[in-house]
């Protein structure tokens, strides 16, 4: 019985060490290279709270809007609004 307790304790300790190592991100890896990007919460056209059902895709990015009129305005000069979002950390 005593040997079983010792073996189980050793296994638990090894599992903890392995799990702690798996959770740590390697320094200089892909996760470290990516900048932190915020979730878009504000419409780039009118500044209102976004509606996740109203969006347009541009240059591989999905942009959300607050009302049905904003996508048409966005499509007239998308680079202007993308720059505004990027400036705000998006």
N, C-alpha and C positions, 0 to 999 in steps of 0.2 A: 504494500500500500504506500509506503514511504517513497519507494522508487517511482511510483506512478505520479505522486504529487510533484516530485522533483522534475520529472520529464515534462509534465503538463506546464509547470512554471517556466521551464526553459523554452518550451514552444510558444507560450504566450509572450515571453520577452522578445523572442525572435520576430514574432508577428508584429509587435509594436514598433520595433526598430525598422522593419521593412515598410510598414505603413507610413512611418514618419519620413522615410527617405523618398517614398513615392509622392508624398504631398509637396515636398520642397521643389520649387521650380529651379531648373539648372540656370546658373548665372550665365548671361550672354546668349541664352537660347531664344527660340522664336517668340516665346511669351514676353521676354524682356525687351525685344526689339519693337514690339507693337505699341504704339501710343494708346493711351486710354481714350476711348471715344464715348461720349455721352449719348444716351438715347434721346432722340429728337422729341421734344415736348411742345415746341413753339412753331407756329406756321411762319415760314420765311417771308411770306408775302404780306399778311395782315398782322402777324404777331399774336394771334389768338391760340388757344389750346388746340392741339391737333386732334383730328378725327381719323382713327386708323383705317377707316373705310375709304377715305379720300387721299389718293396718292398718285404720284407719277414717277416713273423710272427714268433716270438720266445718267449716262456714263457709268452704269453699273451700280448706281446708288438709288435707293428708294427714298423719295421725299414725301412727307405727309403734310396735309393742309387742314385749315380750320373750316373752310366752307367750299361749296361747289364752284364758286367763281375763281378761286385761287389757282387751280391747275392751269387754266387758260392764260392767266397773267404770267405764271411761272414759265410756261412754254415760249413766251415771247422773248425772254432773256434768261434762260436757265443758269448760265454761268454766273450771272449777278447774284442770284439767290443761293447757289451752291457756295459761292465765296462768302456770303453772309453767314451761312450755316457753319462753314469751316472755321470762320473767325470766332464763332460762339462755342467751338470745341466739338462740333459734330463731325 
